[in-house]
Amino acid sequence: MTNTPTGRLVPSADGNALVVSRTFRAPIEDVWASVTEPDRTARWFGTWKGDAAPGRMIKVQMGFEEQAPWLDKRIDVCDPPRRLALSDESGSMRIELLLSQAGDLTELQLVHHLDPADAIGDYGPGWEYYLDMLVAARDDLPTPSFDDYYPAMKPYYEALPTPA
């Protein structure tokens, strides 16, 4: 796990995207299961329920947020074990999980497609926290504290240069 922010801004087809990555010494299928199976997502993000298929809505519980709210998310793309794209009902908040394997390492990139009004200083530390929660869950490590991420990482994210 890291207490150093790792995210970067990259240009995307419709603006900019925040990319935060982690690398795991594990097969891609195992990392995919960690980010898609409800009993495994419950350990680091929250559980989900519903008919998981492209174009369908599922309910995702934010298990580590105050009051553990349930949110509606649409599965836009599901291409196991390489790509999962989700959005909210309006399509304004779009997240992708991209996985790739090289040898015995699997890289997970979380891509948050940014709306110009998005507060990157809030989202960046949050995604760092959740990806470190994933690392902790997979490696049976102590759960990180959100206080180590926010507001400490906020200035880093607010200062990221906007891609040309």
C-alpha positions as CSV (number, residue, x, y, z in Angstrom):
1,M,0.0,0.0,0.0
2,T,1.1,3.5,-0.5
3,N,0.6,6.8,1.3
4,T,2.0,8.6,-1.7
5,P,-0.6,9.7,-4.3
6,T,-0.2,7.9,-7.6
7,G,-3.0,9.3,-9.8
8,R,-2.5,11.1,-13.0
9,L,-4.7,13.1,-15.4
10,V,-4.8,11.8,-19.0
11,P,-6.7,13.1,-22.1
12,S,-9.7,11.1,-23.0
13,A,-12.1,11.1,-26.0
14,D,-14.6,13.4,-24.1
15,G,-12.3,15.4,-21.8
16,N,-9.9,14.2,-19.1
17,A,-9.7,11.2,-17.0
18,L,-8.2,10.5,-13.6
19,V,-6.2,7.2,-13.6
20,V,-5.1,5.5,-10.4
21,S,-3.4,2.1,-10.6
22,R,-2.3,-0.8,-8.5
23,T,-0.2,-3.9,-9.5
24,F,-0.8,-7.3,-8.0
25,R,1.3,-10.5,-8.1
26,A,-1.7,-12.6,-9.1
27,P,-3.4,-13.9,-12.3
28,I,-5.7,-11.5,-14.0
29,E,-8.7,-13.8,-13.4
30,D,-8.2,-13.6,-9.6
31,V,-7.9,-9.8,-9.6
32,W,-11.0,-9.7,-11.9
33,A,-12.9,-11.7,-9.3
34,S,-11.8,-9.3,-6.6
35,V,-13.4,-6.4,-8.4
36,T,-16.6,-8.2,-9.7
37,E,-17.7,-10.9,-7.2
38,P,-20.1,-9.4,-4.5
39,D,-18.6,-11.4,-1.6
40,R,-15.1,-10.1,-2.6
41,T,-16.0,-6.5,-3.4
42,A,-17.7,-6.4,0.1
43,R,-14.2,-6.8,1.7
44,W,-12.8,-3.5,0.2
45,F,-15.6,-1.4,-1.4
46,G,-19.0,-2.8,-0.7
47,T,-21.3,-5.5,-2.0
48,W,-23.7,-5.3,-4.9
49,K,-26.8,-7.0,-6.1
50,G,-28.8,-7.3,-9.3
51,D,-28.6,-8.8,-12.7
52,A,-25.0,-8.1,-13.8
53,A,-25.1,-7.7,-17.6
54,P,-24.2,-4.9,-19.9
55,G,-27.0,-2.3,-20.1
56,R,-28.5,-3.5,-16.8
57,M,-28.7,-1.6,-13.5
58,I,-27.3,-3.0,-10.3
59,K,-27.3,-1.7,-6.7
60,V,-23.9,-1.0,-5.2
61,Q,-23.5,-0.5,-1.4
62,M,-20.7,1.9,-0.3
63,G,-19.8,-0.3,2.6
64,F,-17.1,1.9,4.0
65,E,-19.0,5.3,3.8
66,E,-21.1,6.8,6.5
67,Q,-24.5,5.0,6.6
68,A,-23.3,2.6,3.9
69,P,-25.6,4.0,1.2
70,W,-26.9,2.0,-1.8
71,L,-26.3,3.5,-5.3
72,D,-27.7,2.6,-8.7
73,K,-25.1,1.9,-11.2
74,R,-25.4,0.8,-14.9
75,I,-23.0,-1.7,-16.3
76,D,-21.9,-0.1,-19.6
77,V,-19.3,-2.7,-20.6
78,C,-18.3,-6.0,-19.1
79,D,-15.5,-7.8,-20.9
80,P,-14.0,-10.3,-18.5
81,P,-11.3,-10.3,-17.3
82,R,-10.1,-7.1,-18.9
83,R,-12.7,-4.3,-18.7
84,L,-15.6,-3.2,-16.6
85,A,-17.3,0.2,-17.2
86,L,-20.0,1.6,-14.9
87,S,-22.0,4.8,-14.8
88,D,-24.7,6.3,-12.7
89,E,-28.3,6.6,-14.0
90,S,-27.7,9.9,-15.8
91,G,-24.4,8.7,-17.3
92,S,-22.5,11.7,-15.8
93,M,-20.3,9.7,-13.4
94,R,-18.3,7.1,-15.4
95,I,-15.7,4.7,-14.0
96,E,-13.7,2.0,-15.8
97,L,-11.6,-0.8,-14.4
98,L,-9.0,-1.9,-16.9
99,L,-6.9,-5.0,-16.1
100,S,-3.8,-6.3,-18.0
101,Q,-1.4,-9.1,-17.2
102,A,2.3,-9.3,-17.9
103,G,4.0,-12.4,-16.6
104,D,2.8,-13.0,-13.0
105,L,1.8,-9.4,-12.5
106,T,-1.7,-7.9,-13.1
107,E,-2.2,-4.2,-13.3
108,L,-5.5,-2.6,-12.4
109,Q,-6.2,0.9,-13.7
110,L,-9.2,2.7,-12.2
111,V,-10.2,5.4,-14.8
112,H,-12.6,8.1,-13.6
113,H,-13.9,10.0,-16.6
114,L,-14.1,13.6,-15.3
115,D,-16.9,16.1,-15.7
116,P,-15.5,19.7,-15.7
117,A,-17.3,20.2,-12.4
118,D,-15.8,17.2,-10.7
119,A,-13.7,18.0,-7.6
120,I,-10.6,16.0,-8.4
121,G,-9.2,17.0,-5.0
122,D,-11.9,14.9,-3.5
123,Y,-12.1,12.0,-5.9
124,G,-8.3,11.3,-6.1
125,P,-7.8,10.6,-2.4
126,G,-10.9,8.6,-2.3
127,W,-9.8,6.3,-5.2
128,E,-6.4,5.9,-3.6
129,Y,-8.0,4.8,-0.4
130,Y,-10.3,2.3,-2.1
131,L,-7.6,0.8,-4.1
132,D,-5.4,0.4,-1.0
133,M,-8.5,-1.2,0.7
134,L,-8.4,-3.7,-2.2
135,V,-4.7,-4.3,-1.6
136,A,-5.3,-4.8,2.1
137,A,-8.3,-7.2,1.5
138,R,-6.3,-9.3,-1.0
139,D,-3.1,-9.4,1.1
140,D,-4.9,-9.8,4.5
141,L,-3.4,-6.5,5.8
142,P,-4.9,-4.0,8.2
143,T,-7.5,-1.8,6.8
144,P,-6.1,1.7,6.0
145,S,-7.6,4.8,7.6
146,F,-9.3,7.3,5.3
147,D,-7.8,10.0,7.4
148,D,-4.4,9.1,5.9
149,Y,-5.7,10.0,2.4
150,Y,-8.0,13.0,2.9
151,P,-7.3,15.8,3.2
152,A,-3.5,15.0,3.0
153,M,-3.6,14.0,-0.7
154,K,-6.0,16.8,-1.8
155,P,-3.3,19.3,-2.7
156,Y,-1.5,16.8,-4.9
157,Y,-4.7,16.2,-7.0
158,E,-5.7,19.8,-7.2
159,A,-2.2,20.6,-8.6
160,L,-2.2,17.9,-11.3
161,P,-1.6,19.6,-14.7
162,T,-4.4,19.4,-17.2
163,P,-3.3,17.4,-20.3
164,A,-3.0,19.4,-23.5
